[in-house]
Amino acid sequence: MLFFHNIGDNEIVCYIDRVQLKNTYIEQSFYIYGWAFHSGGKEIQYDIQLDGVSVPFEMNGVLRADVEEKYSKYLRNSRVGFVLSVKFQTLPKSIQFFAEAEGQRKKILDYNEKKILEIEEADLIDSYIDYFKCGDNNELIVTGWAYSLEGKNINYKLFDQDGQEIEFKLQKMSRADTVVLKKLSLSQKYCGFQIKFKGDKKQTYILEFDDGEHKRQEKLFMSAGLSVKTFKNYLSYLEPSNLNKSKKFIDEYGMKRFLKRLSLGPNAGDIRYQFWFEDHKATEATLEKQRNTSLSYNPKISIIVATFNTKDTYLKDMIETVIAQTYINWELCIADGSSTDAVENYIREHYSEEKRIKFKKLDKNYGISGNMNGALEMAEGDYIALYDHDDMLTPDCLFEFVSSMQEVHHDCLYSDEDKFDDALKIYTDPHFKPDFSIDLLRSHNYITHFFAVKKSIVDEVGGMRPEYDGSQDYDFIFRCIEKSKSIYHVPKILYHWRMHPASTAQDPASKMYCYDAGKRAIEAHLKRCGVEGSVTMLDAPLYGMYHVRYKIIGNPLISVIIPNKDETETLKTCIESLEKINVYKNIEIIVVENNSTTPEIFEYYHEVEDKYQNVRVITWKDEFNYSAINNFAVTFAKGEYLLFLNNDVEIINEDAIEELLGCAQRKEVGAVGAKLLYPDNTVQHAGVVVGYKGYATHAYTEIDRDDFGHMGRPRVSSNYSAVTAACLMVRKEIYDKVDGFDEQFKVACNDVDFCLKIRKLGLFNVFNAFSLWHHFESKTRGYEDTPEKLERFNNEIKKFQEKWPDILKNGDPFHNINFNLDKGPFKLY
């Protein structure tokens, strides 16, 4: 757990997570796991002493997003974690660990002989549990690593607290991080595991590792009551500003509702969002200013809604929030297919004097599409806007839409939205959307509410189609955007989607027919666009999301370009995965030798060229310059498509390259990136967001590979301003149009700059969530962990800022300006 205090300008902040001592006939080592940084950004030097004498040690840097989140104002990135290993011949009686910076020397570990003996391990099996958590359907999941120090195979057994053996599913995983840290042979790289089993999260379990001669056990349990993560969230919430807001919430809604909401945990109907929305919604002064503003373009907005046995309270909220609009040139067209006259009677009783409300009682219930079409028949406005009978608009909704049309009369517009918890009576679950993203729209209906389109386009494409009931709006939106040249996103919460027991918002699984209709809507859209591809509906908990796999046209040659310096085993892993796991075979592999010094790598170059006819090694003789090296390699490439790879990546799914190629062949697409995972199967790359700390950063770093993220973004394909060139595919003709990589960016910024140049051509860059690779991080070059490297990095950042001021000023269009990017991508607070 992290503990916090006020930090000075010249302070070493540090924490030790774990100390391990292996004392066997094979290995005699200490391992120290933790993190440290200097609040003034200075480099930290470390000193380890055994029995009072400084000794050599090895150190591996580790990303620590948890530390970066809490100390973001002091950190440039999250690489503040470390794992240090110290070898010894005779067991010492003391170990001390010091950190030094700017004249400070801080002791961060001090173990005497008694403490050393307490942590001593003589096992010939080593293991570690990354996490033990509860998954879907009460399935328990444990992830970690285990290996034999003697290189033997490990067998696994799982026991309950009564000693009864339990069946489980085992998935072995590559753990290059453990291989490097523990100096294992490459044959042991699959020492990682993920185990899933049915069980009770309140019980304790024993996971046993057995190499045939030795055994080791790890105890698995979950803490009772609040989880550590939940407790940390409460701690992060308990700060003066939020406590003041809590008082405000209690004053307005009462202690009973506050305690009820608090009992659900800090993220259930997250009360922080309630406060955020109250702070960011239009004030009464703003609303009054809007009412008095004269706009030059004043289109009539026809809001169409279908009612069916709608509750009076819902009906009242739906209508009253339209009447409250600060923009007055609207009409509300209501078509009622109810089985009784209750809706008609309510409207005639309460709103007969409001001439902007048009009402039609249908002769029967025609279904959602038929009823919406009944409302559409009454519409006479310039724009048609879709509205549900139990939802609500913010009072500035229409004004924000129309004010955005003053210079360009957009064809389609949509806003951000949230949900209204009908039980707790609070706003929750905000959906902050990107600007128009065709790949995200083909992954799920992210536009949904509030959506408006020119009536002339509706007249051309037609209304709702009953065969798509349940996803009729999804089909309708597709047909409208296909005819649109200007699609505008209003980045404000302007729509409240009500959650109640009968709504899809409350229980997505309740309406499976909707998702089948959504799949067919995507298929019909692809057909109209002349795009060949298959659509798969994703399983729970991703109901309503889809995987579009594009058909590969022809059999084009792909030139795979891999810069390399030394790192024989790393490069071998990469190439073997391309040759043996990958099923797309029309590739050439160009390895760019870059100032290697070890004889082993040159031996491997000869070996791999002899072994595979599609591999060749070319030599770069100048200093390291990532951009220049790749541009140099392209001059040797024969392929229609280029796949830029780091040497430290490995294919996971056999169709990973086919996934990239299917996207790259689309005429509207530029660069295509993959989902990259660390060896422990947490995310390393799921798209790049521009603007973080004056440059850019990867989205969703270090979340679990199956984590949902914000509105499922890391789980489905979508568009980003940039993707990492650790795995990036692009058509050769597009590479040529943007003149390749800018060689002023020798080490940093080159891939982001390359992608932004592609965006200037009007093309989409795609993050393909279904092209999965392991990325073992940049072993070739190392990190910006010396003053010289930091100076070089900062100089390149400055050049990037000078070249791309607009996106840094205005925000990344595929992110959302409401997020607090200082905290990291897709974070609101």
C-alpha positions in Angstrom: 0.0 0.0 0.0 1.2 3.5 -0.7 1.4 6.1 2.0 1.4 9.8 1.2 2.7 13.0 2.8 3.5 16.6 1.8 6.6 16.4 -0.5 9.3 19.0 -0.6 11.0 20.3 -3.7 14.2 18.3 -3.0 13.1 15.0 -1.6 13.6 11.3 -2.3 10.3 9.5 -2.2 10.5 5.7 -2.1 8.9 2.5 -0.9 10.0 -1.2 -0.7 7.3 -3.6 -1.7 9.1 -6.9 -1.2 12.5 -8.4 -0.3 13.3 -11.9 -1.3 16.4 -14.0 -0.3 17.3 -17.2 -2.3 20.0 -19.2 -0.6 20.4 -22.5 -2.5 23.3 -24.5 -4.0 22.4 -22.9 -7.3 21.6 -19.3 -6.4 22.6 -17.0 -3.6 20.8 -13.7 -4.2 18.7 -10.9 -2.6 15.9 -9.4 -4.7 14.5 -6.0 -3.7 11.3 -4.8 -5.3 10.1 -1.2 -4.9 10.0 2.3 -6.4 11.7 5.6 -5.9 11.9 9.1 -7.4 13.3 12.5 -6.7 10.6 15.3 -6.4 12.9 17.7 -8.3 13.4 15.3 -11.2 17.0 14.5 -10.4 18.6 11.2 -11.1 18.8 8.8 -8.1 22.0 6.8 -7.4 21.7 3.6 -5.3 24.1 1.9 -2.9 23.7 -1.6 -1.4 25.9 -2.7 1.4 26.3 -6.3 2.7 27.9 -6.3 6.2 28.7 -2.6 5.8 30.5 -3.0 2.5 29.2 -1.6 -0.8 28.6 -4.4 -3.4 27.7 -4.5 -7.1 24.1 -5.2 -8.0 21.9 -5.4 -11.1 18.9 -3.2 -11.5 15.8 -3.5 -13.8 13.4 -0.6 -14.3 9.7 -1.3 -13.9 6.7 0.7 -15.0 4.6 1.7 -12.0 1.4 3.4 -13.1 0.0 3.3 -9.5 2.8 5.5 -8.4 2.5 7.8 -11.4 -1.2 8.3 -10.7 -0.6 9.4 -7.1 2.5 11.5 -7.8 1.8 12.7 -11.4 2.9 16.3 -10.8 6.4 15.1 -9.9 6.8 12.4 -12.6 7.4 12.5 -16.4 6.6 8.8 -16.8 5.8 5.7 -14.7 9.3 4.1 -14.9 10.1 4.7 -11.3 9.8 1.0 -10.1 12.8 -1.2 -9.8 13.9 -4.8 -9.1 17.5 -5.1 -7.8 19.4 -8.3 -7.5 22.5 -8.7 -5.3 24.6 -11.9 -5.3 26.6 -13.1 -2.3 28.8 -16.1 -1.5 28.4 -16.2 2.3 25.1 -15.2 3.8 25.6 -11.7 5.2 24.5 -10.6 8.7 23.1 -7.3 7.4 21.9 -5.6 4.2 21.3 -1.9 3.8 20.0 -0.1 0.8 20.5 3.6 0.2 19.2 6.2 -2.3 21.2 9.3 -3.1 20.3 12.5 -5.0 21.2 16.2 -4.7 23.3 15.7 -1.6 20.6 13.6 0.1 21.4 10.0 1.3 18.3 8.1 2.4 18.3 4.6 3.9 15.4 2.8 2.5 16.1 -0.8 3.7 18.0 -2.0 6.9 17.8 -5.7 7.7 19.8 -7.3 10.5 20.7 -11.0 10.8 17.4 -11.9 12.5 15.4 -10.4 9.7 17.5 -11.9 7.0 17.0 -15.4 8.5 13.3 -14.8 8.6 13.1 -14.2 4.8 15.6 -16.8 3.8 14.3 -19.3 1.2 16.1 -22.6 0.4 13.5 -23.8 -2.1 14.7 -25.0 -5.5 11.5 -23.8 -6.9 10.8 -20.1 -7.1 7.4 -18.5 -7.6 5.4 -15.3 -7.4 1.7 -14.5 -7.5 0.8 -11.4 -9.5 -2.8 -11.3 -8.4 -5.7 -13.5 -7.2 -9.1 -12.1 -8.2 -12.7 -12.9 -9.0 -13.7 -13.0 -12.6 -17.0 -13.6 -14.4 -19.5 -16.1 -13.1 -17.7 -16.6 -9.8 -14.7 -17.9 -11.6 -11.4 -17.3 -9.6 -8.3 -16.3 -11.5 -4.7 -16.5 -10.3 -1.7 -15.2 -12.4 2.0 -15.4 -11.7 5.1 -17.3 -12.5 7.0 -20.4 -11.2 10.2 -22.1 -12.3 12.7 -24.8 -11.2 16.2 -23.5 -10.4 17.4 -26.8 -11.8 15.5 -26.3 -15.0 13.0 -29.0 -14.4 9.4 -29.0 -15.6 6.8 -27.6 -13.1 3.5 -29.4 -12.4 0.7 -27.6 -10.8 -1.9 -28.7 -8.2 -4.6 -26.7 -6.5 -6.2 -27.5 -3.1 -9.0 -26.0 -1.1 -8.7 -25.1 2.6 -9.6 -28.7 3.6 -6.9 -30.2 1.4 -9.2 -31.4 -1.3 -7.7 -31.2 -4.8 -9.6 -28.9 -7.2 -9.8 -29.0 -11.0 -8.6 -25.9 -12.9 -7.8 -24.6 -16.3 -4.1 -23.7 -16.9 -2.7 -21.4 -19.5 1.1 -21.1 -19.7 2.4 -17.7 -20.6 5.7 -16.2 -21.8 7.4 -14.2 -19.1 10.4 -12.5 -20.6 10.5 -10.2 -17.6 11.2 -13.1 -15.3 13.7 -14.6 -17.7 15.7 -11.4 -17.7 15.4 -10.8 -14.0 16.2 -14.3 -12.8 18.8 -15.0 -15.6 16.8 -18.0 -16.8 17.5 -20.0 -20.0 15.2 -19.1 -22.9 13.6 -22.6 -22.6 12.1 -21.4 -19.3 10.4 -18.3 -20.8 6.9 -20.0 -20.4 7.2 -20.0 -16.7 4.2 -17.7 -16.4 0.7 -19.0 -15.8 -2.9 -18.1 -15.5 -5.2 -20.5 -13.6 -8.9 -20.3 -13.6 -11.3 -22.4 -11.4 -14.7 -22.3 -9.8 -14.6 -21.5 -6.2 -15.6 -19.3 -3.3 -13.7 -16.0 -3.0 -14.1 -16.1 0.8 -12.1 -19.4 1.0 -8.3 -19.8 1.2 -6.6 -22.0 -1.4 -3.2 -23.6 -1.8 -1.4 -23.6 -5.2 1.4 -26.2 -5.2 4.3 -26.3 -7.7 6.1 -29.7 -8.1 9.2 -30.4 -10.2 9.1 -34.2 -9.4 11.5 -33.9 -6.5 10.8 -30.6 -4.8 7.6 -28.8 -3.9 6.6 -25.2 -3.1 3.3 -23.7 -2.1 1.6 -20.3 -2.4 -1.4 -19.4 -0.3 -4.3 -17.8 -2.2 -6.8 -15.6 -0.4 -8.8 -12.4 -0.9 -9.0 -9.9 1.9 -12.4 -9.7 3.6 -14.6 -6.6 3.4 -13.2 -3.8 1.2 -10.7 -4.9 -1.4 -7.3 -3.1 -1.2 -8.2 -1.4 -4.5 -11.5 -0.2 -3.2 -9.9 1.0 0.0 -7.3 2.9 -2.0 -10.1 4.4 -4.0 -11.8 5.6 -0.7 -8.5 7.0 0.5 -8.0 8.9 -2.8 -11.6 10.2 -2.4 -11.1 11.4 1.2 -9.6 14.7 0.5 -10.8 18.2 1.6 -12.5 19.1 -1.7 -14.4 15.9 -1.9 -15.4 16.0 1.8 -16.9 19.4 1.2 -18.8 18.0 -1.8 -20.0 15.1 0.3 -21.5 17.6 2.8 -23.1 19.4 -0.1 -24.5 16.0 -1.4 -25.9 15.2 2.1 -27.4 18.6 2.4 -29.2 18.2 -0.9 -30.1 14.5 -0.9 -29.9 13.5 2.8 -27.7 11.2 4.8 -29.7 8.1 4.0 -29.1 8.3 0.2 -25.4 9.3 0.8 -24.8 6.2 3.0 -26.7 4.0 0.5 -24.5 5.2 -2.3 -21.3 5.0 -0.2 -22.1 1.4 0.7 -21.9 0.4 -3.0 -18.2 1.4 -3.1 -16.4 4.5 -4.5 -17.0 3.5 -8.1 -20.7 2.3 -8.0 -22.6 5.3 -9.4 -19.3 7.1 -8.7 -20.2 10.0 -6.5 -17.2 11.8 -7.8 -18.8 12.0 -11.2 -21.9 13.5 -9.6 -19.7 16.2 -8.2 -17.9 16.6 -11.5 -21.1 17.0 -13.4 -22.4 19.6 -11.0 -19.2 21.5 -11.4 -19.2 21.4 -15.2 -22.9 21.7 -16.2 -24.1 25.0 -17.6 -24.7 27.5 -14.8 -27.9 29.5 -14.6 -25.9 32.6 -15.7 -24.7 30.6 -18.8 -28.2 29.5 -19.6 -29.5 33.0 -19.3 -26.8 34.2 -21.6 -27.7 31.5 -24.2 -31.4 32.6 -24.0 -30.3 36.1 -24.9 -27.9 35.2 -27.7 -28.8 35.9 -31.2 -27.5 33.3 -33.7 -27.2 33.9 -37.4 -28.2 30.3 -38.3 -31.4 29.1 -36.5 -32.4 25.7 -38.0 -35.5 24.1 -36.6 -34.7 20.9 -34.7 -37.4 18.2 -34.9 -37.0 15.9 -31.9 -38.8 12.6 -32.5 -39.8 10.2 -29.8 -41.9 7.0 -29.6 -43.8 6.4 -26.4 -45.2 3.1 -25.2 -47.0 2.9 -21.8 -44.6 5.5 -20.5 -44.8 6.3 -16.8 -46.0 9.8 -16.0 -42.8 10.7 -14.1 -40.7 9.7 -17.1 -42.9 11.4 -19.5 -42.9 14.6 -17.5 -39.0 14.6 -17.3 -38.7 13.8 -21.0 -41.0 16.7 -22.1 -40.0 19.3 -19.5 -36.3 19.0 -20.3 -37.2 19.8 -23.9 -39.3 22.8 -22.9 -36.5 24.0 -20.7 -34.1 24.4 -23.7 -32.4 27.7 -24.1 -32.7 27.4 -27.9 -36.3 27.8 -28.8 -36.6 26.8 -32.5 -37.6 23.2 -31.9 -40.6 20.9 -32.2 -41.2 17.7 -30.2 -42.9 15.0 -32.3 -44.4 12.2 -30.1 -45.9 9.1 -31.6 -47.7 6.9 -29.1 -48.2 3.2 -29.5 -49.4 2.6 -26.0 -52.0 0.0 -25.1 -54.0 2.5 -23.1 -54.8 6.2 -23.5 -52.8 7.2 -20.4 -49.9 8.9 -22.3 -52.3 10.8 -24.6 -54.4 12.0 -21.7 -51.4 13.1 -19.7 -50.0 15.1 -22.7 -53.3 16.7 -23.6 -53.9 17.6 -19.9 -50.5 19.2 -19.3 -49.2 20.4 -22.6 -52.1 21.3 -24.9 -51.0 24.9 -24.9 -47.4 24.1 -26.1 -47.7 24.5 -29.8 -44.2 23.1 -30.4 -45.3 19.7 -29.2 -46.9 17.5 -31.9 -48.7 14.3 -30.7 -50.1 11.4 -32.7 -51.9 8.4 -31.2 -51.1 5.4 -33.4 -53.9 3.0 -34.2 -51.7 0.2 -32.8 -48.2 -0.5 -31.5 -46.0 -0.8 -34.6 -42.8 -1.6 -32.7 -40.1 0.8 -32.0 -39.2 1.5 -35.6 -42.8 1.8 -36.8 -43.6 4.1 -33.8 -40.5 6.3 -34.4 -41.4 6.5 -38.1 -44.9 7.7 -37.0 -43.1 10.6 -35.1 -40.9 11.2 -38.1 -43.9 11.7 -40.4 -44.8 14.8 -38.3 -41.3 16.3 -38.4 -41.0 19.5 -40.4 -37.6 20.8 -39.1 -34.2 21.2 -40.8 -32.7 18.5 -38.5 -34.1 15.3 -37.1 -32.9 14.4 -33.5 -33.5 11.0 -31.8 -34.9 10.9 -28.3 -36.0 8.0 -26.0 -39.3 8.3 -24.1 -37.7 7.9 -20.6 -34.5 10.0 -21.0 -33.7 13.6 -20.5 -31.8 16.5 -22.1 -29.7 19.1 -20.4 -31.2 22.6 -20.9 -28.3 23.7 -23.1 -28.4 20.7 -25.4 -29.9 22.2 -28.5 -28.1 25.5 -28.1 -24.7 23.7 -28.1 -25.7 21.8 -31.2 -26.9 24.9 -33.1 -24.0 27.1 -32.0 -21.6 24.6 -33.5 -23.3 24.9 -36.8 -22.8 28.6 -37.3 -19.8 28.3 -39.7 -20.4 24.8 -41.0 -23.9 23.4 -41.3 -22.9 19.9 -40.2 -24.7 16.9 -41.7 -24.7 14.9 -38.5 -24.0 15.9 -34.9 -23.7 13.9 -31.6 -22.9 14.7 -28.0 -21.4 13.0 -24.9 -23.9 11.4 -22.5 -24.2 9.9 -19.1 -26.7 7.7 -17.3 -29.3 8.7 -14.6 -29.6 6.1 -11.9 -33.3 6.0 -11.2 -32.9 4.4 -7.8 -30.2 6.6 -6.4 -31.3 9.7 -8.4 -27.8 10.6 -9.4 -25.9 10.9 -12.7 -23.3 8.2 -13.3 -21.3 6.3 -15.9 -20.4 9.1 -18.3 -19.6 8.3 -21.9 -17.0 10.8 -23.1 -16.7 10.1 -26.8 -14.0 10.7 -29.5 -14.6 12.8 -32.6 -15.9 10.7 -35.4 -14.3 7.3 -35.4 -15.5 4.9 -38.1 -13.7 1.9 -36.6 -15.2 2.5 -33.2 -18.7 2.9 -34.7 -18.2 -0.5 -36.5 -17.2 -1.9 -33.0 -20.3 -0.6 -31.2 -22.8 2.2 -31.4 -20.8 4.7 -29.5 -22.8 7.6 -30.9 -26.2 6.6 -29.6 -27.4 9.8 -27.8 -27.9 12.7 -28.6 -27.9 12.4 -32.4 -29.1 14.9 -34.9 -29.0 14.7 -38.8 -30.2 16.9 -41.6 -33.7 16.1 -42.7 -32.6 16.1 -46.3 -30.3 13.2 -45.5 -33.2 11.4 -43.7 -35.4 12.0 -46.8 -32.7 10.3 -48.9 -31.9 7.3 -46.7 -35.4 6.7 -45.2 -36.5 6.3 -41.6 -36.2 3.4 -39.1 -36.3 -0.2 -40.4 -38.3 -2.7 -38.4 -36.1 -5.6 -39.3 -33.4 -3.9 -37.2 -35.7 -3.4 -34.1 -33.5 -3.2 -31.0 -30.7 -1.6 -32.9 -32.8 0.5 -35.3 -30.9 3.6 -34.3 -27.6 1.9 -35.0 -28.7 1.0 -38.5 -30.2 4.5 -39.0 -27.0 6.2 -37.8 -24.9 4.1 -40.3 -27.1 5.1 -43.2 -26.9 8.7 -42.2 -23.2 8.9 -41.8 -22.7 7.2 -45.1 -24.3 10.2 -46.8 -22.5 12.8 -44.6 -19.5 14.9 -45.3 -19.4 16.8 -42.0 -19.9 14.7 -38.8 -19.4 16.8 -35.7 -19.0 15.8 -32.1 -20.1 18.2 -29.4 -17.8 17.2 -26.4 -20.3 17.9 -23.6 -22.6 15.9 -21.5 -26.0 16.9 -23.0 -28.0 13.7 -22.6 -29.1 11.6 -19.6 -29.9 8.0 -20.4 -32.2 6.7 -17.6 -31.3 3.5 -15.9 -34.2 1.5 -14.4 -35.1 -2.2 -14.3 -36.8 -2.2 -17.7 -34.0 -0.3 -19.5 -31.1 -1.7 -21.6 -28.9 0.7 -19.8 -29.5 -1.2 -16.5 -29.3 -4.7 -17.8 -27.5 -5.2 -21.2 -28.1 -8.9 -21.2 -31.9 -8.4 -21.1 -32.2 -7.7 -24.8 -29.9 -10.1 -26.7 -32.1 -9.6 -29.9 -30.8 -6.0 -29.9 -27.2 -7.2 -30.3 -28.0 -9.6 -33.1 -29.8 -6.7 -34.9 -26.6 -4.6 -34.3 -24.5 -7.3 -36.0 -26.8 -7.3 -39.0 -26.7 -3.5 -39.1 -22.9 -3.5 -39.4 -23.0 -6.2 -42.1 -25.5 -4.2 -44.1 -23.4 -1.1 -43.7 -20.3 -2.9 -44.9 -22.2 -4.2 -47.9 -23.4 -0.7 -48.9 -19.8 0.6 -48.6 -18.5 -2.2 -50.8 -16.3 -3.5 -48.0 -16.0 -7.3 -47.6 -15.7 -8.5 -44.0 -17.2 -10.7 -41.3 -18.8 -9.5 -38.1 -18.6 -11.3 -34.8 -20.7 -10.4 -31.8 -18.5 -10.4 -28.7 -19.5 -12.4 -25.6 -20.4 -11.2 -22.2 -19.4 -8.8 -20.7 -19.0 -7.2 -24.1 -22.6 -7.5 -25.3 -23.3 -4.9 -27.9 -19.7 -4.8 -29.1 -18.4 -6.4 -32.3 -15.3 -7.6 -34.1 -15.1 -6.7 -37.8 -12.5 -8.8 -39.6 -11.8 -7.4 -43.1 -11.3 -9.7 -46.0 -7.7 -9.6 -47.4 -7.7 -8.7 -51.1 -5.1 -10.7 -53.0 -1.9 -11.9 -51.5 0.3 -8.8 -51.2 3.9 -8.9 -50.0 4.6 -7.4 -46.6 8.1 -6.2 -45.8 8.7 -6.6 -42.1 11.5 -4.2 -40.9 13.3 -5.0 -37.6 16.1 -2.8 -36.3 18.4 -4.8 -34.1 21.5 -4.4 -31.9 22.9 -7.5 -30.2 20.0 -9.3 -28.3 20.3 -12.6 -30.1 17.6 -14.5 -28.1 15.2 -11.5 -28.3 15.5 -11.3 -32.0 15.3 -15.0 -32.4 12.0 -15.1 -30.4 10.6 -12.4 -32.7 11.6 -14.0 -36.0 10.5 -17.5 -34.9 7.1 -16.2 -34.1 6.8 -14.6 -37.5 7.9 -17.8 -39.2 6.1 -20.4 -37.0 3.1 -18.8 -35.4 2.0 -16.3 -38.1 -0.2 -17.8 -40.8 0.3 -15.1 -43.4 3.3 -16.3 -45.3 3.9 -13.7 -48.0 6.4 -11.7 -45.9 10.0 -10.7 -46.2 11.9 -10.0 -43.1 14.6 -7.2 -43.2 16.8 -7.1 -40.1 18.7 -3.9 -39.8 22.0 -4.6 -38.0 22.8 -1.5 -35.8 26.3 -1.4 -34.2 26.2 -4.8 -32.5 29.2 -5.9 -30.5 28.6 -9.5 -29.5 29.9 -12.3 -31.7 26.8 -14.3 -31.0 24.5 -12.0 -32.9 26.6 -12.2 -36.1 26.6 -16.0 -35.9 22.8 -15.8 -35.6 22.5 -13.6 -38.6 24.3 -16.2 -40.8 22.2 -18.9 -39.2 18.8 -17.3 -39.7 19.6 -16.2 -43.3 20.5 -19.8 -44.1 17.4 -21.2 -42.3 14.8 -18.9 -43.8 14.9 -17.7 -47.4 12.7 -14.7 -46.7 15.1 -13.2 -44.1 18.0 -10.9 -44.9 20.2 -8.8 -42.8 21.4 -5.3 -43.9 23.8 -3.1 -42.0 23.4 0.4 -40.7 26.9 1.9 -40.0 26.0 5.3 -38.6 25.0 6.3 -35.0 21.6 5.2 -33.7 18.7 7.1 -35.3 15.5 5.2 -35.3 13.9 7.2 -38.1 17.0 7.0 -40.3 17.4 3.3 -39.7 13.8 2.5 -40.8 14.0 4.9 -43.8 17.2 3.1 -44.8 15.5 -0.3 -44.5 12.6 0.8 -46.6 14.9 1.4 -49.6 15.5 -2.4 -49.6 11.8 -3.3 -49.2 9.9 -4.9 -52.0 6.5 -5.1 -50.3 3.3 -3.2 -51.0 2.9 -3.0 -47.2 5.5 -2.2 -44.5 5.4 -3.7 -41.0 7.7 -1.8 -38.7 8.5 -4.0 -35.7 10.7 -3.7 -32.6 13.0 -6.7 -32.1 11.4 -7.4 -28.8 7.9 -8.3 -29.9 6.3 -11.8 -30.3 3.1 -12.8 -32.1 0.4 -14.2 -29.8 -2.5 -15.0 -32.1 -1.6 -16.6 -35.5 -3.8 -14.2 -37.5 -2.2 -11.1 -35.9 -0.7 -9.9 -39.2 -3.8 -10.8 -41.2 -5.8 -8.5 -38.8 -3.4 -5.6 -39.5 -3.4 -6.2 -43.2 -7.2 -6.4 -43.5 -7.4 -2.9 -42.0 -4.4 -1.5 -43.9 -6.0 -2.4 -47.2 -8.9 -0.1 -46.6 -8.6 3.2 -48.7 -9.5 5.4 -45.7 -6.9 3.9 -43.4 -3.3 5.0 -42.9 -1.3 3.4 -40.1 -2.5 0.3 -38.2 -1.3 -0.6 -34.8 -1.7 -3.7 -32.6 -2.6 -4.5 -29.0 0.7 -5.0 -27.3 0.9 -6.8 -24.0 3.7 -7.1 -21.4 4.8 -10.6 -20.6 2.4 -10.7 -17.6 -0.4 -10.0 -20.0 -1.1 -6.5 -18.9 -1.4 -3.8 -21.6 1.6 -2.0 -23.0 -0.1 -0.4 -26.0 -3.7 0.1 -26.9 -3.4 3.3 -28.9 -1.6 6.6 -28.4 -3.1 9.8 -27.0 -1.4 13.0 -28.0 -1.1 15.9 -25.5 0.0 14.1 -22.3 2.6 16.3 -20.5 3.3 18.2 -23.8 3.8 15.1 -25.9 1.9 11.8 -26.0 1.5 8.6 -24.1 0.1 5.1 -24.6 -3.5 4.5 -23.5 -4.4 1.9 -20.9 -0.9 1.0 -20.0 -0.7 -1.8 -17.3 -4.4 -2.6 -17.2 -5.2 -6.3 -17.6 -5.5 -7.5 -21.2 -9.3 -8.1 -20.6 -10.0 -5.0 -18.6 -12.9 -3.0 -20.1 -11.4 0.5 -19.8 -13.5 3.5 -20.7 -16.5 2.3 -22.7 -14.6 -0.8 -23.9 -12.0 1.1 -25.9 -9.0 -1.3 -25.1 -11.2 -4.3 -26.0 -12.4 -3.2 -29.5 -10.8 -1.7 -32.6 -11.0 2.1 -32.9 -9.2 5.1 -34.3 -6.5 7.0 -32.5 -4.3 9.9 -33.6 -1.3 7.6 -33.4 -0.1 4.1 -32.7 3.3 2.9 -31.7 5.8 1.8 -34.3 6.8 -1.1 -32.1 4.2 -2.8 -34.3 2.9 -0.6 -37.1 1.7 -1.5 -40.6 1.2 1.0 -43.4 0.9 0.9 -47.2 4.1 1.7 -48.9 2.4 4.4 -51.0 1.3 6.2 -47.9 4.8 6.0 -46.4 6.1 7.6 -49.5 3.4 10.4 -49.4 4.5 11.5 -46.0 8.2 11.1 -46.8 8.7 8.4 -44.2 10.0 9.0 -40.7 11.3 12.5 -39.8 15.0 12.0 -39.1 15.2 15.0 -36.8 13.5 12.6 -34.3 16.3 10.2 -33.7 14.9 8.4 -30.7 11.6 9.8 -29.5 8.4 11.2 -31.2 9.1 9.6 -34.5 6.2 7.2 -34.7 3.7 9.8 -33.3 5.0 12.4 -35.8 4.7 9.8 -38.6 1.1 9.1 -37.7 0.1 12.8 -37.4 1.5 13.3 -40.9 -0.8 10.5 -42.1 -3.7 12.2 -40.3 -3.0 15.3 -42.3 -3.8 13.3 -45.5 -7.3 12.8 -44.1 -6.7 9.1 -43.3 -7.7 7.2 -40.2 -5.1 5.5 -38.0 -6.4 2.3 -36.5 -5.8 0.5 -33.2 -6.7 -3.2 -33.9 -7.6 -4.8 -30.6 -7.5 -8.3 -32.1 -3.9 -8.3 -33.4 -2.2 -9.4 -30.2 1.5 -9.4 -29.6 3.8 -9.6 -26.6 6.1 -6.6 -26.2 9.2 -7.1 -24.0 9.9 -3.3 -24.1 13.0 -1.6 -25.6 15.8 -3.8 -24.5 17.9 -2.6 -27.5 18.2 1.0 -26.6 17.5 1.3 -22.9 15.6 4.2 -21.4 16.1 7.9 -20.8 17.7 7.2 -17.4 20.9 9.3 -17.7 21.2 13.1 -17.9 22.5 12.8 -21.5 19.5 10.7 -22.6 17.1 12.9 -20.8 18.5 16.0 -22.5 18.2 14.3 -25.9 14.6 13.2 -25.1 13.6 16.7 -24.0 15.1 18.3 -27.1 13.1 16.0 -29.3 10.0 16.8 -27.4 10.6 20.5 -27.9 10.9 19.9 -31.7 7.7 17.9 -31.6 5.9 20.7 -29.8 7.1 23.3 -32.3 5.9 21.1 -35.2 2.5 20.1 -33.9 1.2 23.1 -31.8 -2.5 22.8 -32.9 -3.2 19.3 -31.5 -1.4 20.1 -28.3 -3.4 23.2 -27.9 -6.8 21.9 -29.0 -6.7 18.4 -27.7 -6.5 15.0 -29.3 -9.7 14.5 -31.3 -9.8 10.8 -30.5 -9.6 11.4 -26.8 -11.9 13.9 -25.2 -11.2 17.3 -23.8 -13.3 16.6 -20.6 -10.7 14.0 -19.4 -8.0 15.3 -17.1 -5.0 14.4 -19.3 -2.6 15.5 -16.6 -3.8 12.4 -14.7 -3.3 10.2 -17.8 -5.5 9.1 -20.7 -9.2 8.5 -20.1 -9.0 9.7 -16.5 -11.5 12.3 -15.3 -10.2 12.8 -11.7 
